[in-house]
Amino acid sequence: LVAAKKLGMEFYDKELIDAAAKEIGFPAEIIADREQRLTNSLLYNFAMGTLYGLSYPKEPKLSELPLTEQIYVAQKKAIEEAAKRGSCVFIGRCADYILRSRPDVLRVFVYADRDIRLRRAIDEYGDLEEHIDEFMHQTDKRRRIYYENYTNLPGGEVRDNETIIILSKNNRSSFARTWGGYFYVLSKIPPMK
């Protein structure tokens, strides 16, 4: 958020929840609760895999999809539209994959050590210290399953085309300055042909 503001770019994280809520007509609270709650069950994956196959010969309308699929489709649309409007920063939600064909995208994989993640989880979700390790494990698992479901790529892993930033207790304050400056320089490079 700090780097995006510093560079005058739009920032999208929870804003994508609001965009999905507006698109599909559900309250933002329900979208926030359901957006990354996929299951890795065999039955669910089979049903979703056949949804677009022979058993369903036409592409379904948005309203015919399960809620988690509606959320993904709506957020994908919001990501694509925002990227067309101008420079912006997206957090998660498969934005790297959704925008994979664009040559003007900088993909950044941010790794944070346990202390940074713990503080952020408590700041974001409240006092969870008693259960924080399990909470972080379940959150990572949900995000991994979500990413793998929509991309068919392993979640939580660095790709060859990504910049890596490591956050620790020692370098957190310089993150926005360094990343912001780096992004600014890269945004001035003309797109590859």
N, C-alpha and C positions, 0 to 999 in steps of 0.2 A: 504494500500500500504506500509506504513512504517513497519508494523508488518511482512508482507510477505517478504520484503527486508531484514529485520533484521534476519529472520529465513532462508533466502536463498531459499524461496519458490516462485514458479511462481504465478503471480497475474493476474487474469482475470476479467475484467470489460468491458471496451470498446474494448478490444482485441477480445471479442466474436462477436462484430459487424463485425470486419475484417474477422474473420473465416467464418461467415455466408455469407458475401459478396463474398468471394473466392469460397465457396461451391456452391452457387446458381447463381453466375455470375452477380450480381447487384452491382452498386457502393455503397461503404460504407455509403455515405451520405444518400442514399435512405433507406438503412437498418436502420440507426440510426433514421431516421424520422418515420419509420413505425413499428419498432420492438415492441413497447408496445402500439400500437394504435388500440386495439380491440374495438369492440362495444359490448354493452350489450343488443342490440336489439333482440327482439324475432325472427325476420326473420333470422338474422345472426346465432343465436344459433341453430335454427331449421335446417338451411342448413348445418352447421358444424356437428350437431348431426346425421344427416342422411347420411353424406358423407361416413362414414364407415359402414353404416347399410345396409338394404335390397336394397336400391336404388342404391348402389354402392358395388356390391358383392366382388370385388377384392380391395386390398389395392392400392391406387393411387400412381403414380410416384410422386417424389418430384415436378417436373415441373407442375403437374396437380393441385397442391394445391394453394389456395390463397396465396399471398405474405406473409402475417403475419404468416401463417402456415409453409411456406417454411423456414422462418427465425427461427421459434421455433425449427423445426426439425434439421436445420443446427447447431444451437447453442447447442441443446441437444447433438448432436453427438460430437461437440467440447468439451463440458464439460466432457462427458464420456471418451473421448480419453485422455484429459489432466489428469484426475484423475487416469487413468491407468498408465500414465507415471511417476507419483510421487506426492509428497505433493504439494498442491497448495491452493490458496485462490480464491474463486469466490464471486462476488458481484451480488446478485439478479438473475434474469432470471430463477427462479425455480430450481436453483442448489441443494437446500436442498431436494427438491422432486425428482429430477432426480437421485440423489445419495442416496435415502432413503434406499436402500437395502444393502448398504455398511456399515459394522460395524466400519470402521476406519474413519468415518466422524464426525467432530465436527461442530455442527450447532450453529451459534451465531445470536441472534436477537439483533440488535443495535437500541436502542431508543435514539433519540436526541431531546432536547428541542427546542422550536421555534427559539431562538436566534442562535443556532448552525446551524439549518437547513436554516435559512434565510441567514446567511453568506455564507454557502456552495452554496446555489442556486445562489446568486449574483456572487460568485467567478466562478462558473461553467458556468452560462448562461448570465452573463452581468448585467447591471444595470436595475433591474426590480422593484425597491422599490415601485414604484407607484402601481404595480399590484401583488406584491409578495404573498400576502395571497391567491389570486385566483389562481396564478400559482402553489403554493405548493398544494393547494386543488386539482386542476386538475391532477397534477403529481401523487399524492397519489391515486386518483381515478383510473387513467390509470393503475398504478402498481397493485392495488387491483384486478381490472377486469382481467388483464393479468394473475395474479397468480391463481385466482379462475377458469378461463377458462381452464387452463392446468392441474390443480391439483384437482379440485372439492373440495378444502378446502378453508375456509375463508382466505382472504389475509390480511396482516398487523396485524396478531395476533400471540402471542407467543405460541409455542407448548410445550408439556411436555418434549420433548427431546432436547430443546434448552437452551443454556446458554444465559443469558440476560446481556447486557451491556447498561448502561444508560449514555449518554453523556450530560453534562451540561457545563455552563460557567466555573464551578469550577474544573471539572475533565478531560477536553479534552486532556491536555498535557500528562496525565498519561495513556491514552487509549492504545497507541501502546505498551508501556512497559508492562503494565499489561496483555493485551490480548496476546501479543507476547510470554511472559513468560508462560502463561497458556497453550497456544497452543503447545508450545515446550514440556512442561511436558506431555500433553496428547498424543502428537505424538509419544512418546517413549513407551507408553503402548501397549503391543501386542494386535492385533485384538481379539475380543471375538469370541468364537467358538459356 
